[in-house]
Amino acid sequence: MAIPTELVAAILVFLDPDHVLNLRLVSRAFDAVILDPVFAKKVMWRYYGGIVEPQAVLKNGPFFHWPRAFQEAYSMVYLVKEEHLEARVSSSKPITLPSCFGSLSNLKLIQCNNGGFSGSIPAEWSSLASLKVLSLYNNTLTSIPHEFGNLSSLERLVLSNNLIEQIPPTFNQLRNLKSLNLSNNRLTRFDQGICTIPFLSILILSRNQISSQIPDSLASMYLLTILDLSYNNLTGPIPTTWKCNFLSDLNLSHNNLTAQIPPSLCILPRLQHPNLSFNTLTGPIPETWSSPQIRTINLSHNNLTHTIPASLAHLVFFNDLDLAESELTGEVSDGFSGRRCLIWMHGNYLMGLDTVEEWVGVE
């Protein structure tokens, strides 16, 4: 004789939610009751009615192991007014991000880092019109939904250390995005739509598998301050015309870039740390280095020619120059006399190093 579902519900509603879930396999009647949204809400009210810290269940708690009905019930009762969500969970089994967070319209920040979350980011999250910061780094997420272009308020997106293979073309609709970090994923191409995001100032796509050329439109992103495309398979020349007047940190190292270093790159007024090392760049080092902000220059492990431009000796705050293994020849300028800076020159054919060693730290 089957037990009436009303009786099952009346009994189970008094149990701890975690104990309730252990009873799903008892019978189909039990399972049907437990997955019923109305029952889930009653359990949450009864067990968590006096909860003081509603986000406690998100931090190494049971929330992410609950069925969807329980997650939705808890979210709509206890998380609906939250503006910030921070979740941590350790599990040997893959855990998916809950779609029910997409109903929390007050959210401005979501952090689910270091959690072992897998699969796709829920498309339902694209409804979060107030969301400004989304940080999901160090998980095993595989895809970003196309609907993410609807996140009109999003300013910072951190998805580093995941398994993402593609950037949706709808990213060009993220008109308020200022910082995008997709380092250490599995991207294979550069989506030029990124270059049309008007306020983007930080772009980090390092340690992927991008094998295309650097688009010219990237060098025209006026507000860029940090650009890191290192450790990819980028090919072809560096764009010849750079208009990124706020760019301070540029890292294009460990790629397959060819041709010469464009002079327009060297005159960017706020450039501090250009790193073009470990490529196959050719030709002379430009004479046009003029940014008063430059601190370090790394051009090591290339196929450069000629000698070190004398203009480098006149940079005001300059303190580190790496030209190792770059095939350079000629005489080192005596303009470095009296300067306190480190210069790495091994693996070249330069003359005058015995004198330079008295002025600078040469290795």
N, C-alpha and C positions, 0 to 999 in steps of 0.2 A: 504494500500500500504506500503510495507516494505521500510525502509530507507536504501539506499546503505551503505554497510560497510565502503567504502572509505570516505563517507561524515561523518559518525559517528566518524571515526578515526580522520579526519581533525578537528572536533569540540572538541573532548575530549582531544586532545593532548595539548591544551592550559590550561587545568585545573590542579589544585593541585592534585598530585597523590592520596591523601586521599579522595578528592572529587570524583575523577574518580571511585574509588573502591565502593563508595556508589551507583553508577549507574549500578552496575552489574545486579541487579534484574529488571531493566527497561524492557529489552527484551533479547532474545537469541543473537540477533545481537550485542547488547552492550556488553554482556558477552564475546562473541567470540573475539571481538576487544580488549577488556581490557586484556584478557589472551594471546594475541598474543605476542610472544617475540620481534618482530620487533617494534610493537607499544610501548611495555614497555620500550625499549631502547630509543625511541624518547621522551617519557615522561620524562625519567630520564635526558636526555641531556638538554631538554628545561627547566626543573624546577630546577635541581641541577647543571647546567652547571658551575656556578661560586662558587661552594661550597669550603670553605676554610678548614673546618674540616670534612673530609668524614665519620669519625666514630661517628659523633654526632647523627645520626639516630639510632645507636645501643644502645644508653644510654637513656632509657626511651622514645625512639622515636618510629616511626611507622613501622620500618623495619620488625619486627617479625609478624606484622599483615598483611603484604602485601602478595599477591599470589606469587607462586614460580617464575613466569615469571618476576615480578618486582624485587624480591630479586636477581635473577640471573643477570638481567640487571644492577642493581646498583652495585653489587659485581664486575662484570667484567669491569665496567667503572671506579669506584671510589675506590675500595678496592684491586685491583689486585696487587698493589705494596706494600701493607702493610705487615709488619713483625709481628706486635702485634695487636691482636683484643681483646677489652674488651667490653663486652656487659652487660647491665643491663636492666631489664624490669619488670614492675609490672603489673600483669593482673589477673583478677578473673577466666579467662579461661585458660586451659592447652595450652602451646605453645611448638611446636616441634623445635628442633634445625635445622637450615637450611642446607640442603645438599650442597648448592652451595659453602659453605666455603671450600669444598674439592677441588675446582678448583683454590684456591689461593695459588699457589705453593711457594710463598715467606714466608708464615707464619712460624714463629718460636714459637709463644706463642698465645694461646687462653684462655681467661678467661670469662666464662659465669656463674658466681656464683650468688647465691641468686636470681634466676630469675624465678622460677616456670616452668622451662623447664621439659617436660615429654616425655615418650616414650623411644625409643632407640637412642643411639648416632648414627648419620648417618654413614653408611658403607663407603660413599664417602670420609669421612675424612681420611680414611686409605691411601689415595693417597698423603698425605702431607709429603713428604720425608724430609723436613727441620724442621718439628715440633719438638721442644724440650720440651715444657711445655704445658700441657693441664690441666686446672683446672675448674671443673664443680660441685663444692660442693654445698650442700644445695639446691637441686632441687628435682624432683620426677622422675628421670630417672630410667628405669627398666632393661635395658640390654646393654651389650657391644658387638659390632659386632665381629665375628671371624676374620674379615679382619684386626683388629687392630694389629695383629702380624706383619703387614707390616710396621709399623711406626718405621723404623730402627734408626731414630735419637732421638726418645723420651727418655728424661731423667727423667722427673718428671710427675707423673699422680696423680691427686687429685680428687677423686670421692666420698668423704665422704658425709654422710647425704643424701642418695638417697634411692632407692628401688631395688637395683641390687641384683639378686639372684645367679648369677653364674659368675665365672671368666673363660673366654674362654681358652681352652687348648693351643691356639696359643700364649699366653703370654710368653711362654718360648723362643719365637723368638725375644723378645724385648731386644736385646743384650746390649743396652746402657742405659737401665733403671736403675736409681739410687734411686729413691724414689717412693713408691707406698702407697697411703692412700685410703683405702676402708672402713674406720670405719663407724659404724652406717648405715649398709645396711641390707640385708636379706640373706647373704651367709650362706649356711648350711654345706659346706664341704671345706676342705683345698686342694687346687690344688697343687700337689707336683711339677708341672712344674715351679712354682714360684721359687723353690729352685735351679733351674738351671740357673737363670738369673745371669750372672757372676759378674756384678758390683753393684748389689742391696745393698744399705747400710741402707735404711730406709724402714721398712715394718710395716704398721699399719692396722690391721684387727680387731680392738676392736669393741665391741658392735654389734656383729652379732649373728648368731645362729649356729656357727660351732660346730658340735658334734663329730668330729673325733679325733683321737689321734694326737699329735704333731709328724710329721715325723722326723725320725733321720736325714734325709738330711738337714733339716732346721738348725740343730745344727752344720752343717759343712759349712755354708755360711760364708766364711772367712772375707768378707768385711762388714758384718752387724754392724751397730753402734747403731741403735734403733730398737727394736722389741717389738711390743705391740699387744698381743692377748687377752687382758683382756675382761671380760664381754662376754664370750662365753659359750659353753657347752663342752669344751674340756675334754676328759677323758683319763684314763690310766696314765702311768708314764711319767715324764719328761725325755727326751733323756739322756742317761747316759754319752755320750762323746760329749763334746762341744769344737769346734775349732774356735769359733768366736772371734779371738784375738783383734778385734777392738770394740767389743760390750760394750757400756757404759750404756744404758738404757734398762732394761728388765722388762716387765710387763706381767705376766701370772696370775694376780689376778682374782678373781671371776669366777672360773671355777670348774671343778670336778676332778682335777688332784689328783692322788694317788701315793703311794709308797714313797720312800725317796728322799731327795734332793741330786742330784748327786754331789760328790766332785769336779768333773771337772768343774762344773759351777762356783764354788766358787773361783777358781784360775785364772779365765780369767783376763789378766793383766790390762785391761782398764775399768773393770766393776765399775760403780759408783752408780747406783740406781736399785738394784734387788728388785722386788715386787712379791712375791709368795703368798700373803695373800688370805684369803677366798677360800681355797681349802680343801682337805682332806689328806694332806701330813702327813706321819707318820715317825717314827724313830727319831734319834737324829739330832740336827743341826750339820752339818759337822764342823770339826776342821780346815778345810783347807782354810778358808777365808784369803786371802793374798794379794789381789789387793791393791796397795798403793793409788788407786784412789777412793775407796769406800767412799761415803758420807752418804748414807742411806741404811738400810735393813728393809724390811717389810715382816715378816713371820707370821703375826697375823692370828687368826682364822683358825688354822689347828689342827692336832692331833699329835703334836710332843711329844717326850719323852726326858728324861734326863734333863740336865741343860744348861745354856748358856756357850758356849765354851770360854775359857780364851783367845783364839786367837783374838776374837772380840775386846778385850780391847787394843790391840796393833796396830789397824788400825790407820794410821796417821791422815787422814782428816775426820774420822768418827764422825758424829754429831747427828744421829737419828736412833734409833733402836725400832721397833714396834714388840713386841712378845705377845701382848694381846690375851687372850683366846686361848692359844696354848697347854695347858695341860703339861707345863714344871714343873719339880720338881728339888730338890737339892739346893745347896748353890750357891749364886751369887759370882763370883770370885772377890777377892779384887784388881784385876788388873785394875778395873775401877776407883780406887781411884785417885783423881786429874784430871780425865777427865771431860771435859765440853761437855756433850751430853745429849740428851733427850732419855729416855727409857720408853716405855709403857709396863707394865708387869701385869696389872690386869687380873684376870681370870686364874691364874696359881697357882702352889703350891711351889713357890720358898721361900727360907729362906735367911735372911740377908737383907731384903728390908729396915729395919729401919736404917741400916748403909749406904746402897747405897743412900738413900734419901739425905744424907749429901753431896754426891759427884755429883750426877746427878739429872736431873729433872725427877723423876719417877712419873708416873700417874697410 
